[in-house]
Amino acid sequence: MNQVLTARPNHLTISSRIEKRLHRGELTQEQVNDFQDFLSEVDRELLQHRIIFNNAYTCWFSEGEVTDEELRYFIKQFSVFSNQFLIAALLKEINAPTLQQSRASREILLNELGVIYRKPEQTSDRPTGSGKADRATIMEEDKDRREGDPELVSTEGTVDGGICRFSAAHFEWLVGVAQGLGLGYADIGKRKHGSPTTLHFCDELIRLYGSDDPNIAEGASFAVENWAAAGFWQELEDGLTRIKQTRHPHLRLAFFTWHNRVEGQHAGHTLEELEEVYFQSDFDRNKFMQGGKEILEAIAVFWEGLKDN
């Protein structure tokens, strides 16, 4: 099996960031103790959820024994989730309670749509006005191909100042996977292609992840990011790699390998965000847990629906 790039979540504990705030007098020991109790509840009720800890479908998928018909069905259903997620992500940005959270949501949404992550020290290397126009055009077309290739696109940085490429949109990468299995753009991604269990998941993402209640949305976001970082991308990559090696040598896997590399970074960011919102006067622990639990159940419906198909 390939090297694991993401890992099952560890038990949550007080970070050095919280300890520093305690030492500076910004937080009391009682507040820190309460937060540790809350983290224990989050770990117990969310991070130990069956779909995070033991996803039966992706565990089976990782063996690479899925039939071509089952594989096409998986790609079609996953494409519906991937495309419909854009609606939830837009609502999350619209309903963000602070400018900082709005920007964090836009990072995810704009990257999904094709704005490439740029490391802060990077500068643009667009062709200048010097040289022949046709050479500049060729250079730009070559850049478009390279910068839209998920095998080359950065997994770190910010979309602020980044370049937008149509070919870097995540759904276009998924179209490339589908084409290797005889599916076209018109065959994937729309609600009409989704099964009842897939559409239930999509609708719950919109309701919870995109909720206008910041506590519900925060809980759903935390759960989604930790689910994404818990290892299912690795299991999908393992299965698809075996399929590529044995049956479909031209299958394009970069959509899955790119997400496998990037998702492990997001869970840590959600913990930082939780540390910020928890100590605010309007934070509601119960609603946070509600959002997290309900979205994890919806995620389970999606994967279990695939397994039972």
N, C-alpha and C positions, 0 to 999 in steps of 0.2 A: 504494500500500500504506500502511496506517496506520502511525503513528509507532511505532517499536519500543520497547517498555517493558522488555523483557529483552534480554540480549545474550549472544553466544557468550562462554564464559569466557576471560579473559586468562590469560597465563602466571602461575603462582603465584610469589610472592617473599616475602622476609622482611618482615613488617609492622612498623610503628612500635611495636607492642606488644612484639614480641620484642626490638627494638633497645633499648627502655627497660629490659627485664629484663636484657639484656646489660650495659648501662651501670650498672645498680644492683648488678651482681655476682651476680645470681640465676642466670645462665647463663654458661657459659664460651664462648669463641670456637669451640672445637671442637664443642660441642653445637649452636651456631647453624649452623655449617658442615654438620654432619650433617643438621640439619633442612632446610637448603636443598637438600641432595642428595635428601632424601626428597620434598620438594615437587616437585622436578624429575621424580622418578619418578611421583608422583601425576599431574602434568600430562601426562606422556607416556603412561602406561598407563591412566589413567581419563578425564581431561578431553578427550583427543583420540579417545576411543572413537567409532565411527561413529554411534552412536545419539544422541550429544550433538552431534557436529560436523556431521552431515548425515543428518537423519531424512527418508528418501525419502517416507514416507507423508504426513507433515505438510507437506512441501514441495509435494507434489501437491495435498493438501487445500486449501492456501492459495489456490489458483486459483479455488476455488468451483465447480468443474465436477463435483463428486460428485453422483450421482443421488440421488433421494429414497430409493430402496431402500438404497443404500450408506450414506446418511446415517443412516437408522434403524438399520442394523447397527452403525455406529460408535457411536451413542449407547447402544445396548444393551450393547455390549462395554465401553465406557468406564464405564458405570454399574456393571457388575460389579466392575471394578477399584476404582472409587471406594468402593463399599460394602464390599468385602472388605478394603480398606486399613485399615478400622477395627480389624479383628482384629490386623493387624500392628502398628498404632499402640498398641493396648492391651498387647500383649506387650512392645513396646519400653519402655513405661512400667513394667510389672511387673518387667522384667529390668534396669532402669537401675541401674548400680553405685553412683551417688551420689544424694543428695537433689536436688542442683542439676539433674542430668540427668533425674531423675524429673519435676521441675517443667517442664523444657523440653519433655519428651514430652507431659505433660498439656496444655500450652499448645496443641499441635497437635491432640491428640485432642478436647479439649473444644470448641475452636473448630469442628472438623469437625461436632460434635454439636449446635452451635447456641448456644454461649456466645460472645457478641459481644466483640470486642476493645474494651477501655476504655483510653483514654489516662489516665495517672496523675493528671492535673489535673482530670479530669472528675468530676462529682458526679452522683448519681442525681436525676432530675427526676420521680420517680413522683408521681402525684396525692396530695395530702394529704387529711386527713379533712374539710376544709372544703368547702363547696359541696354541690350535690345529688349523690346517689349515682349517678343515671343519667348525669349529665354526666361524673362520674369514670370510669364504665364506658366511655363513648364515647371519652374521652381515652385510656384504657388500650388499647382495641381499635385506635385509630388508631396508637398507639405500636407495638403489636404488628405492624401491617402495615408501618410505616416501618422499624422496627428489624430486621425479617426480610428486607427488600428488599436484595439484594446490590448494587444500584446505589447504595445509601446507606450500607451497613455499612462501618465503618472497617476498613482493612487494617493498622493499626498499634496498638500498645499491648499490653495483657495481658488474659487472661481472668480474672485475679484481681480480684474485685469486679465483674466484668462481668455483664450480664443474659443469661439463657438465654431464647431464643425458639425454639419448635418450627420456625417458618417460616425461621429463620436456619440450620438444619442444611443443610450443603452438598448432601446427597442430595435434600432437598426442592427446592433450586434446580434440580437436574438433572431432577427430575420435571417441573418447569415447562417445561424445554426439550423433554422427551420428549412432553409433551402437545401441543405445537405441531406434532408430526409424527404424531399419531394413536396414540401409545403411552401407556399408563396406568401407574400405580404397580405393578400386578401383572405388567407386561411387562418390567420392568427390575430390575437390581441383585442378583438371586439367582444362586447358583452354577449352577443349571439353565439359566440364560440365557447362560452363558459358553461360548465355543469352547475347544477343547483348548489353544490357544496363550494365550488369556486366562487360563485357569485355571492354566496353568504359571506365568505371571507372578505371579498372586495367591499361589500356594503358595510361590514363591521369596521373595516379600516377607515372608511369615509366617516362613519358615525363616531368612532372612538379616537383614532389617530388624528383626525381632522376636527375634533370636537371644539366647540366654542367655550367649553368649560376647561380652563387651563389645567386643572388638577386631573381631570379625566384624560386629557390629551397627554399630559406629562407621564402618567402611569402607562398609557398605551405605547408611547414612544420609547420609554425605558424598556418595556417588555419586548417590543419589536426589535430594537437594536441588540438586546442580549440574546434573543432567539437567533438573529442573523449571525451573531458572533460565536454561536455555540457549537459549530462544527458541521451543520448540514451542507454548507457549500463544499466542504472538503469531500463529504460522502458523494455528492453529485459529481464532483470532478473525478473522483476515483472511478465511479461507474462509467462515466462518459469516456474516460481515458481507455478503459478496458474495451469498450465498444469500438472506439477509434482504432485500437490496435488489432482487433479481431475481425471487424465487419465493415466499418465505414472509415477507411483511411483518410478521406478528404473532409471528414466532419470538423467543423470549426468550433472550437471550444473556448475561445478567448472570453466570451461573455461570462462564462462560469469561472474561469481561472482568475479574471480580473476581480470579480466580486469576492472570490475566496481570499484574495490578497488584501482587499480594502476593508472588509466588514469587521475584522478583528479590532480595527482602530476605533470604531464608533462606540462600542460599549463603554470604553473608558471615558469618552466624552459625555455620555449620558450620566455617569456617576458624578462628574464635575457639575453638570447642570442640576442634578438632584441636590447636591450640596448647597447650591445657591438658593433654590426655591424652598427647600425644607424649612429654613429658618425665617422665612417671610411670614408675616402675620396672617395672610390669607391662605396658607397652605393647608389642604385638607387630606389627611392621611387616608381616610376611608375612601374618598373619591379616587385618589391615586391608585390604591389597591384595586378598586373596582375596575378602573380603566385597564390596568395590567392583566387582571384575571380574565376579563371578558375578551380581550383581544387574543390572549393565549388560547382560550377555548375556540375562538374562530380560526386561528392558525391550525389547531388540531383538527377541526372539521375539514379544512382544505386538504391536509396530508392524508387523513384517514379516508377522505373521499377518493383520493387517487389510489390508495391501497385497495379499496373495496370495489374499484371499477371493474 
